[in-house]
Amino acid sequence: MDVNARRLVGIGAERVSHVSSTDFPGHYPNEDHSWNLQLFKQNLTVEIQRLSQRSIEFDIIGVDASIANAFRRIMIAEVPTIAIDQVYVFNNTTVIHDEILAHRLGLIPLNVDPTHMDMLEEGDTPTDRNTVEFKIDLECSWKDNKGKASASGSSTPTDDERYVNHQLLSKHLQWNPAGEQIEKLKNAGPLNGDIVLAKLRPGQAVEIVLHARKGLGKDHAKWSPVATATYRLHPNIVIKKPIPFERAEEFQKCFSPGVVKVDKKKRTVKIDPKHMRNDTVSREVLRDPEFKDSVELSRIRDWFIFSVESESAYKPEQLLPEAIVIMKEKIAAMKTAALGLLGGEGGGGGGGGGGLEGVQQREGEDVVMQEAI
């Protein structure tokens, strides 16, 4: 992989070098590195590498770390979801305290599309547009044999053979649709119906009414749409000197599986560009006296590998576009505030114009990002 050295973060045995980007005006003589929208469009790439029902791995190439980190933070804390917020306990004779049970219920991921719901602001009355109601009514009882013996004749019957409703599971949440919800939300309920909330024994019962509402992860983790949202820089590995073939297997073990290709027929050792992304850059190769001068490790500063796992009504591929929309709203608010300051100062000074230019730059970046998605 041929990468411009200016894009690389150096990885040494004990330190990291060239961490900060240098593509800004005045750093290189006779080079203009002022921000350019057309150049940004040419360099920007968004590629999906892996997509499953609940997770996605994608690359964003050609942006600064501040932009990549902003998207990560927005996906975690500012993309709205629906979660259980109010729990009304009418009866709970299980061994789980009301407060603990309420906390467990709040963390159940719900399959409710937040775009059809409004935020419940302080002082608002709960309606079908801002509140989704669920209820639980469950009681544990003996089976006919009262646990004396299993159906198979065993002297140690299982809980399923002895009891009815001996576990409170997330699938026991019963949706109580109101107003237009049955048309808009369709099959509202938990994403995973097998989450164990409590264990019951004969005579124990639970009767609860729950109100789910729209919220943000920055207010409480139960509203976060993701289980994980991380990124790392793409590794760059270059073999500078031929690796002795008799030590090829040792060299191969210094990297993640698949990164180093050993051809036994041609007796060659190479780095596989396709699987280079899987390396964790453990620097183990730099601790070997024979290998440390034969290989160069680095990471590509503007190539971000995102791993996102959705635990909400959003499909994994929807999370980044949602984050971009929220970023644009933030930038629009900043632009309005900057224009207000300029107007209040009667045109403003040079510093104010620079601030507005920075806001317009970020706005241009996000528009192009959305087009790329």
Disulfide bonds with the S-S distance in Angstrom:
none
